[in-house]
Amino acid sequence: MKKLITEHDVIKIYQSGVRVIPFASDVIFTPSAKDKIKQLGLKISKREAADKIEPVENPHEEIDKSKIVVIGSDHTGFKLKNFAAKIISDKGYSIIDVGTYDENACDYPDFAYATAKKVKNKEAAFGIIIDATGNPSAITANKIPGIRAANCYNEFTAKSAREHNNANVLTLGAKSIGEETVRSIIETWLKTSFAGGRHQKRLDKISGIERQILGNIISDDK
């Protein structure tokens, strides 16, 4: 049986310190894995043994998207992103890390958009984005229709965002909250479900505003 190498596998390989990915005839790279290899500047070598790769997903099994979290940050949030990813992993979730992958200066909109886009495309249950305060990433993510990004700074705001707003993206500020607060926010986020009822009625109004704005934009372009 051929080994399927996904984007998730490539990220885990990169995070382990490997920069040359082994390849053999029994290995298949998904299109997103190939894109991630180019993005990260990795190399593929046929001289290495392919059995060094341990794929995360079995191509013949249904992937439970409800147990996948996409996470991203700018350089300010890089360290806290790694801390948050471990918390999520310890809770039994798989991680898609869209970067950044070091502390070199970069632009938060790139990673906020990459994270939110995967949530929009239903590749993950929800997303986490980290920058200095959480505000700019929330602003960026909320430009995407269907994304409800909430900048949370304590357990109450996390609970409310999930229970009342059915938020699907959590933003955090690396310079405004500490690690233990981040832990409590994430744990609260994970265990809180959307309450529905009167809250759904209000979300429907938000969706209506999105459709109206998009309709006006399309009309203006004609």
SEMIDREN-688666 format. One record per residue (C-alpha): residue number from 1; residue in three letters; chain; x, z, y. Coordinates in steps of 0.25 Angstrom, whole numbers, plus 2048, in hexadecimal, padded with zeros to 3 digits. Each point is the difference from the previous one (the first is absolute). Layout:
<atoms>
(NUM, "ALA", "A", (X, Z, Y)),
...
</atoms>
This chain:
<atoms>
(1, "MET", "A", (800, 800, 800)),
(2, "LYS", "A", (805, 7FC, 80E)),
(3, "LYS", "A", (803, 80B, 80A)),
(4, "LEU", "A", (7F9, 7FF, 80D)),
(5, "ILE", "A", (807, 804, 80C)),
(6, "THR", "A", (7F7, 804, 80C)),
(7, "GLU", "A", (803, 803, 80F)),
(8, "HIS", "A", (7FE, 80F, 7FC)),
(9, "ASP", "A", (80C, 7FE, 7F5)),
(10, "VAL", "A", (809, 7FA, 80B)),
(11, "ILE", "A", (7FE, 80B, 80A)),
(12, "LYS", "A", (803, 80A, 7F5)),
(13, "ILE", "A", (80C, 7F9, 7FC)),
(14, "TYR", "A", (805, 7FF, 80F)),
(15, "GLN", "A", (7FD, 80F, 802)),
(16, "SER", "A", (809, 803, 7F4)),
(17, "GLY", "A", (80C, 7FA, 806)),
(18, "VAL", "A", (800, 7F3, 7F8)),
(19, "ARG", "A", (803, 7F3, 808)),
(20, "VAL", "A", (801, 7F6, 7F5)),
(21, "ILE", "A", (7F4, 7FE, 7F7)),
(22, "PRO", "A", (803, 7FC, 7F2)),
(23, "PHE", "A", (7F8, 7F4, 7FB)),
(24, "ALA", "A", (7FE, 7F9, 7F2)),
(25, "SER", "A", (7F6, 7F6, 7FA)),
(26, "ASP", "A", (7F6, 80B, 7FC)),
(27, "VAL", "A", (7FF, 805, 80F)),
(28, "ILE", "A", (7F5, 7FB, 809)),
(29, "PHE", "A", (800, 803, 80F)),
(30, "THR", "A", (7F3, 800, 808)),
(31, "PRO", "A", (7FF, 7F8, 80D)),
(32, "SER", "A", (7FF, 80D, 808)),
(33, "ALA", "A", (80D, 806, 7F8)),
(34, "LYS", "A", (807, 7F3, 804)),
(35, "ASP", "A", (7FD, 802, 80F)),
(36, "LYS", "A", (804, 80F, 7FF)),
(37, "ILE", "A", (80D, 7FC, 7FA)),
(38, "LYS", "A", (803, 7F6, 80B)),
(39, "GLN", "A", (7FB, 80A, 80B)),
(40, "LEU", "A", (80A, 80B, 7FA)),
(41, "GLY", "A", (80B, 7F7, 7FF)),
(42, "LEU", "A", (802, 802, 7F1)),
(43, "LYS", "A", (806, 7F7, 7F6)),
(44, "ILE", "A", (7FC, 7FB, 7F2)),
(45, "SER", "A", (80B, 7FF, 7F5)),
(46, "LYS", "A", (7FE, 7FA, 7F3)),
(47, "ARG", "A", (80D, 806, 7FB)),
(48, "GLU", "A", (7FA, 80E, 800)),
(49, "ALA", "A", (7F8, 805, 7F4)),
(50, "ALA", "A", (7F1, 7FF, 803)),
(51, "ASP", "A", (7FC, 80C, 7F8)),
(52, "LYS", "A", (806, 809, 80B)),
(53, "ILE", "A", (7F2, 7FD, 807)),
(54, "GLU", "A", (7F5, 809, 7FD)),
(55, "PRO", "A", (7F3, 7FA, 806)),
(56, "VAL", "A", (7F6, 809, 806)),
(57, "GLU", "A", (7F3, 7F9, 7FC)),
(58, "ASN", "A", (7FC, 7F9, 7F3)),
(59, "PRO", "A", (7FB, 7F2, 803)),
(60, "HIS", "A", (7F6, 802, 7F5)),
(61, "GLU", "A", (7FA, 80D, 806)),
(62, "GLU", "A", (7F6, 801, 80B)),
(63, "ILE", "A", (807, 806, 80C)),
(64, "ASP", "A", (7F8, 80C, 806)),
(65, "LYS", "A", (801, 7FD, 80F)),
(66, "SER", "A", (7FA, 80D, 803)),
(67, "LYS", "A", (80D, 807, 7FC)),
(68, "ILE", "A", (809, 7F7, 809)),
(69, "VAL", "A", (804, 804, 80E)),
(70, "VAL", "A", (807, 7F7, 80A)),
(71, "ILE", "A", (80A, 807, 809)),
(72, "GLY", "A", (808, 7FB, 80C)),
(73, "SER", "A", (807, 805, 80C)),
(74, "ASP", "A", (80A, 7FC, 80B)),
(75, "HIS", "A", (80E, 806, 801)),
(76, "THR", "A", (7FB, 80D, 806)),
(77, "GLY", "A", (7F7, 803, 7F4)),
(78, "PHE", "A", (809, 7FB, 7F6)),
(79, "LYS", "A", (804, 80E, 7FB)),
(80, "LEU", "A", (7F2, 805, 800)),
(81, "LYS", "A", (7FB, 7F4, 7F9)),
(82, "ASN", "A", (809, 803, 7F4)),
(83, "PHE", "A", (7FB, 80F, 800)),
(84, "ALA", "A", (7F1, 7FB, 801)),
(85, "ALA", "A", (803, 7F6, 7F4)),
(86, "LYS", "A", (805, 80B, 7F7)),
(87, "ILE", "A", (7F3, 808, 803)),
(88, "ILE", "A", (7F8, 7F4, 7FD)),
(89, "SER", "A", (808, 7FD, 7F3)),
(90, "ASP", "A", (7FF, 80E, 7FB)),
(91, "LYS", "A", (7F1, 7FF, 801)),
(92, "GLY", "A", (800, 7F5, 7F6)),
(93, "TYR", "A", (7FF, 7F4, 80A)),
(94, "SER", "A", (808, 7F4, 800)),
(95, "ILE", "A", (807, 7FC, 80D)),
(96, "ILE", "A", (802, 7F2, 807)),
(97, "ASP", "A", (80B, 802, 80B)),
(98, "VAL", "A", (7FF, 7F5, 80A)),
(99, "GLY", "A", (80C, 806, 808)),
(100, "THR", "A", (808, 803, 808)),
(101, "TYR", "A", (80B, 803, 7F6)),
(102, "ASP", "A", (80A, 806, 80A)),
(103, "GLU", "A", (801, 807, 80D)),
(104, "ASN", "A", (804, 7F4, 808)),
(105, "ALA", "A", (7F8, 7FE, 80C)),
(106, "CYS", "A", (7F3, 7F7, 7FD)),
(107, "ASP", "A", (7F2, 7FD, 806)),
(108, "TYR", "A", (7F5, 809, 7FB)),
(109, "PRO", "A", (7F5, 7F5, 801)),
(110, "ASP", "A", (807, 7F8, 7F5)),
(111, "PHE", "A", (7FF, 80B, 7F6)),
(112, "ALA", "A", (7F2, 805, 804)),
(113, "TYR", "A", (7FB, 7F2, 7FF)),
(114, "ALA", "A", (806, 7FE, 7F2)),
(115, "THR", "A", (7FA, 80D, 7FB)),
(116, "ALA", "A", (7F2, 7FE, 806)),
(117, "LYS", "A", (800, 7F1, 7FA)),
(118, "LYS", "A", (802, 805, 7F2)),
(119, "VAL", "A", (7F4, 80A, 802)),
(120, "LYS", "A", (7F8, 7F5, 806)),
(121, "ASN", "A", (803, 7F7, 7F4)),
(122, "LYS", "A", (7FC, 80B, 7F6)),
(123, "GLU", "A", (80E, 801, 7FA)),
(124, "ALA", "A", (800, 80F, 802)),
(125, "ALA", "A", (7F6, 80B, 801)),
(126, "PHE", "A", (805, 804, 80E)),
(127, "GLY", "A", (80D, 800, 809)),
(128, "ILE", "A", (809, 80A, 807)),
(129, "ILE", "A", (808, 7FB, 80C)),
(130, "ILE", "A", (80A, 809, 807)),
(131, "ASP", "A", (806, 7FF, 80E)),
(132, "ALA", "A", (804, 80A, 80B)),
(133, "THR", "A", (7F2, 804, 803)),
(134, "GLY", "A", (7F7, 7F9, 7F7)),
(135, "ASN", "A", (7F8, 7FA, 80C)),
(136, "PRO", "A", (807, 7F2, 801)),
(137, "SER", "A", (7FE, 7FD, 7F1)),
(138, "ALA", "A", (7F2, 804, 801)),
(139, "ILE", "A", (7FD, 7F7, 80C)),
(140, "THR", "A", (807, 7F4, 7F8)),
(141, "ALA", "A", (7F9, 803, 7F3)),
(142, "ASN", "A", (7F2, 801, 807)),
(143, "LYS", "A", (802, 7F2, 805)),
(144, "ILE", "A", (7FD, 7FB, 7F2)),
(145, "PRO", "A", (7F1, 7FF, 7FD)),
(146, "GLY", "A", (7FC, 809, 7F5)),
(147, "ILE", "A", (80B, 80A, 802)),
(148, "ARG", "A", (7FD, 80E, 805)),
(149, "ALA", "A", (80D, 807, 803)),
(150, "ALA", "A", (800, 80E, 804)),
(151, "ASN", "A", (80C, 808, 806)),
(152, "CYS", "A", (7FF, 80D, 7FA)),
(153, "TYR", "A", (808, 80D, 804)),
(154, "ASN", "A", (7FA, 80B, 7F8)),
(155, "GLU", "A", (7F7, 802, 7F3)),
(156, "PHE", "A", (7F3, 800, 809)),
(157, "THR", "A", (803, 7F2, 806)),
(158, "ALA", "A", (803, 7FB, 7F2)),
(159, "LYS", "A", (7F4, 805, 7FA)),
(160, "SER", "A", (7F7, 7FB, 80B)),
(161, "ALA", "A", (807, 7F2, 800)),
(162, "ARG", "A", (7FD, 7FF, 7F1)),
(163, "GLU", "A", (7F2, 807, 7FF)),
(164, "HIS", "A", (7FA, 7FB, 80D)),
(165, "ASN", "A", (807, 7F3, 803)),
(166, "ASN", "A", (804, 7FB, 7F2)),
(167, "ALA", "A", (80E, 7FD, 806)),
(168, "ASN", "A", (808, 7F7, 7F7)),
(169, "VAL", "A", (80E, 801, 808)),
(170, "LEU", "A", (806, 80D, 803)),
(171, "THR", "A", (80B, 800, 80C)),
(172, "LEU", "A", (809, 80C, 802)),
(173, "GLY", "A", (80A, 803, 80B)),
(174, "ALA", "A", (80E, 804, 7FB)),
(175, "LYS", "A", (804, 806, 80D)),
(176, "SER", "A", (7F3, 808, 802)),
(177, "ILE", "A", (7FE, 807, 7F3)),
(178, "GLY", "A", (808, 806, 7F5)),
(179, "GLU", "A", (802, 7FD, 7F1)),
(180, "GLU", "A", (7F7, 80C, 7FB)),
(181, "THR", "A", (7F5, 7FB, 80A)),
(182, "VAL", "A", (801, 7F2, 7FA)),
(183, "ARG", "A", (7FF, 805, 7F2)),
(184, "SER", "A", (7F3, 808, 804)),
(185, "ILE", "A", (7FA, 7F4, 807)),
(186, "ILE", "A", (803, 7F6, 7F4)),
(187, "GLU", "A", (7FB, 80A, 7F6)),
(188, "THR", "A", (7F3, 802, 808)),
(189, "TRP", "A", (7FF, 7F1, 802)),
(190, "LEU", "A", (801, 7FD, 7F1)),
(191, "LYS", "A", (7F5, 80B, 7FC)),
(192, "THR", "A", (7F6, 7FC, 80A)),
(193, "SER", "A", (7F5, 7F5, 7FE)),
(194, "PHE", "A", (7F7, 7F9, 809)),
(195, "ALA", "A", (7F3, 807, 802)),
(196, "GLY", "A", (7F8, 7F4, 803)),
(197, "GLY", "A", (7F2, 803, 805)),
(198, "ARG", "A", (7FF, 800, 810)),
(199, "HIS", "A", (80F, 7FD, 800)),
(200, "GLN", "A", (7FE, 7F2, 7FA)),
(201, "LYS", "A", (7F6, 7FD, 80A)),
(202, "ARG", "A", (80A, 802, 80B)),
(203, "LEU", "A", (80B, 7F8, 7F8)),
(204, "ASP", "A", (7F6, 7F5, 7FF)),
(205, "LYS", "A", (7FF, 800, 80F)),
(206, "ILE", "A", (80F, 7FF, 801)),
(207, "SER", "A", (800, 7F4, 7F6)),
(208, "GLY", "A", (7F5, 7FA, 809)),
(209, "ILE", "A", (809, 801, 80C)),
(210, "GLU", "A", (80C, 7F9, 7F8)),
(211, "ARG", "A", (7F7, 7F5, 7FC)),
(212, "GLN", "A", (7FB, 7FE, 80F)),
(213, "ILE", "A", (80E, 7FF, 805)),
(214, "LEU", "A", (805, 7F7, 7F6)),
(215, "GLY", "A", (7F3, 7F7, 802)),
(216, "ASN", "A", (803, 7FF, 80F)),
(217, "ILE", "A", (80F, 7FD, 7FD)),
(218, "ILE", "A", (7FC, 7F4, 7F7)),
(219, "SER", "A", (7F5, 7FB, 80A)),
(220, "ASP", "A", (80B, 801, 80B)),
(221, "ASP", "A", (809, 7F7, 7F8)),
(222, "LYS", "A", (7F6, 7F5, 7FE)),
</atoms>
